[in-house]
């Protein structure tokens, strides 16, 4: 299976490659995977320090990997759990579609509209020069915002569907920021899987 076998949107962005497949998993599989991950993953909530203030991270997380390599971002160091059968199945499907190898996945659980992820880049040195990040969404739709660091008119948003796949590649992590903002709407839980290769 390749990118051309599923309905997709390729965004024509300067200094970035962004591909979105809204129906990567069908409704039945997406529903099942969401429930299993919600109940079976050992979710954790870390503390994060921003601008000299420390507070609870506004979402729950978990890290799975093929090795024991820890991953550090925003001052948080996570130690991985081994891939389970479901995550390995999803990873294999993502690798077939993207033609890219991944060895880890960072999971985020957004419990409601107050849970969020601020403006950031996935540019940690262990991800390599131009990392490919493949992001799966299960559960409630959330808005994904992305903007160029220098070109002020390059500012967009995309609603991520249940069962969708978003692929960020090329120079995107150098030149663009992205976030999942808070929302005042009453909204159900969302689980996000971000596959990456950690050197």
C-alpha positions as CSV (number, residue, x, y, z in Angstrom):
1,X,0.0,0.0,0.0
2,X,1.3,3.5,-0.8
3,X,0.3,7.1,-0.5
4,X,-1.7,7.0,-3.7
5,X,-4.0,4.2,-2.7
6,X,-5.9,6.3,-0.1
7,X,-7.6,9.7,-0.4
8,X,-5.0,12.3,0.6
9,X,-4.2,16.0,0.7
10,X,-0.7,17.2,-0.1
11,X,-0.1,20.7,1.2
12,X,1.9,22.9,-1.1
13,X,4.0,24.6,1.6
14,X,7.3,26.5,1.4
15,X,10.2,24.6,3.0
16,X,8.1,21.6,4.1
17,X,6.2,18.5,3.1
18,X,2.9,17.8,4.7
19,X,0.5,15.0,3.7
20,X,-2.8,14.2,5.2
21,X,-4.9,11.0,4.8
22,X,-8.2,11.5,6.7
23,X,-9.4,7.9,6.4
24,X,-6.3,5.9,7.0
25,X,-8.2,3.5,9.4
26,X,-11.9,2.8,8.9
27,X,-14.4,3.7,11.6
28,X,-14.6,0.2,13.1
29,X,-10.8,-0.2,13.4
30,X,-10.3,3.3,14.7
31,X,-13.0,2.8,17.4
32,X,-11.5,-0.5,18.5
33,X,-7.9,0.8,18.6
34,X,-9.0,3.9,20.5
35,X,-10.7,1.9,23.2
36,X,-7.7,-0.6,23.6
37,X,-5.1,2.2,23.8
38,X,-7.2,4.3,26.2
39,X,-7.6,1.3,28.6
40,X,-4.4,-0.6,28.2
41,X,-1.6,2.0,28.0
42,X,0.1,3.0,31.2
43,X,-0.4,6.7,30.8
44,X,1.7,9.2,32.8
45,X,1.6,12.9,33.5
46,X,5.0,14.7,33.7
47,X,5.9,18.1,35.0
48,X,7.2,20.7,32.5
49,X,9.1,23.9,33.0
50,X,8.3,26.9,30.8
51,X,9.6,30.4,31.3
52,X,10.9,29.4,34.8
53,X,7.6,28.0,36.0
54,X,6.9,24.3,36.6
55,X,3.5,22.8,36.1
56,X,1.8,19.6,35.1
57,X,1.9,18.9,31.4
58,X,-1.6,19.5,29.9
59,X,-2.0,16.0,28.6
60,X,-1.0,12.4,29.4
61,X,1.8,10.6,27.6
62,X,3.5,7.2,27.0
63,X,6.6,6.2,25.0
64,X,7.1,2.8,23.3
65,X,10.2,1.8,21.4
66,X,12.1,-1.1,19.8
67,X,15.1,-0.4,22.1
68,X,15.7,1.1,25.5
69,X,16.8,4.5,24.3
70,X,15.2,7.3,26.3
71,X,13.8,10.4,24.6
72,X,14.1,13.9,26.0
73,X,11.9,16.9,24.9
74,X,11.0,20.2,26.6
75,X,13.1,19.1,29.6
76,X,11.2,15.8,30.0
77,X,13.0,12.5,29.7
78,X,10.9,9.5,28.9
79,X,12.0,5.8,29.2
80,X,10.2,3.6,26.7
81,X,8.1,0.5,27.1
82,X,8.4,-2.3,24.5
83,X,6.0,-2.2,21.6
84,X,2.9,-4.2,22.2
85,X,1.1,-6.2,19.4
86,X,-1.4,-3.5,18.5
87,X,1.2,-0.7,18.3
88,X,3.5,-2.9,16.2
89,X,0.6,-3.6,13.8
90,X,-0.1,0.1,13.5
91,X,3.6,0.8,13.0
92,X,3.9,-1.7,10.2
93,X,0.9,-0.2,8.4
94,X,2.4,3.3,8.7
95,X,5.8,2.1,7.5
96,X,4.2,0.5,4.4
97,X,2.4,3.7,3.6
98,X,5.2,6.2,4.2
99,X,8.1,4.0,3.0
100,X,9.9,5.0,6.1
101,X,11.3,3.1,9.1
102,X,10.2,4.0,12.7
103,X,11.5,2.6,15.9
104,X,9.5,4.5,18.5
105,X,6.1,6.1,19.1
106,X,5.1,8.9,21.5
107,X,1.5,8.7,22.6
108,X,-0.5,11.7,23.8
109,X,-3.9,11.5,25.5
110,X,-5.9,14.7,25.4
111,X,-8.6,14.2,28.0
112,X,-10.7,17.2,27.1
113,X,-10.5,20.7,25.5
114,X,-8.2,22.0,28.3
115,X,-5.5,19.5,27.3
116,X,-3.2,20.9,24.6
117,X,0.2,21.0,23.1
118,X,1.8,24.5,22.6
119,X,3.7,25.8,19.6
120,X,6.8,23.6,19.1
121,X,9.1,21.8,16.6
122,X,10.1,18.2,16.7
123,X,13.7,19.1,16.2
124,X,15.6,17.1,18.9
125,X,19.0,16.1,17.6
126,X,18.4,12.4,18.0
127,X,15.6,12.6,15.4
128,X,18.1,13.5,12.7
129,X,18.4,16.4,10.2
130,X,15.0,16.2,8.4
131,X,12.9,13.8,10.5
132,X,9.8,12.1,9.2
133,X,7.0,12.3,11.8
134,X,3.9,10.2,11.2
135,X,0.9,11.1,13.4
136,X,-2.2,8.9,13.9
137,X,-5.3,10.4,15.5
138,X,-8.0,8.4,17.3
139,X,-11.0,9.8,19.1
140,X,-12.4,13.3,19.1
141,X,-11.5,15.7,16.3
142,X,-8.9,18.4,17.3
143,X,-7.6,21.3,15.4
144,X,-3.9,21.1,14.3
145,X,-2.4,24.5,13.7
146,X,0.9,25.0,11.8
147,X,2.8,28.2,10.9
148,X,6.0,29.2,9.2
149,X,8.6,30.6,11.6
150,X,9.4,33.6,9.3
151,X,6.7,33.9,6.7
152,X,3.8,35.4,8.6
153,X,1.2,34.7,5.9
154,X,2.0,31.0,6.0
155,X,-0.4,30.1,8.9
156,X,-2.9,27.3,8.6
157,X,-5.2,24.9,10.6
158,X,-6.5,21.4,9.9
159,X,-9.1,19.4,11.7
160,X,-7.6,15.9,12.4
161,X,-10.2,13.2,11.9
162,X,-10.7,10.0,13.9
163,X,-8.5,7.3,12.2
164,X,-6.4,9.8,10.2
165,X,-2.7,9.9,9.3
166,X,-0.7,13.1,9.1
167,X,2.9,13.0,7.7
168,X,5.4,15.7,8.3
169,X,8.7,15.5,6.4
170,X,11.3,17.4,4.5
171,X,12.5,20.6,6.2
172,X,9.2,21.1,8.2
173,X,10.7,20.8,11.6
174,X,13.3,23.4,10.8
175,X,11.0,26.0,9.4
176,X,7.5,25.4,10.8
177,X,5.9,25.3,14.3
178,X,2.8,23.3,15.1
179,X,0.4,22.9,18.0
180,X,-2.9,21.4,19.3
181,X,-4.5,24.4,21.0
182,X,-7.0,24.5,23.8
183,X,-10.6,24.8,23.0
184,X,-13.7,26.0,25.0
185,X,-15.9,23.4,23.3
186,X,-17.0,20.4,25.2
187,X,-14.9,17.7,23.6
188,X,-14.3,14.0,24.1
189,X,-10.9,12.3,24.5
190,X,-8.4,12.1,21.7
191,X,-5.3,9.8,21.4
192,X,-2.4,10.8,19.2
193,X,0.4,8.4,18.1
194,X,3.5,10.1,16.7
195,X,5.9,7.6,15.1
196,X,9.5,8.7,14.8
197,X,13.0,7.3,14.4
198,X,15.2,8.0,17.3
199,X,18.9,7.5,16.6
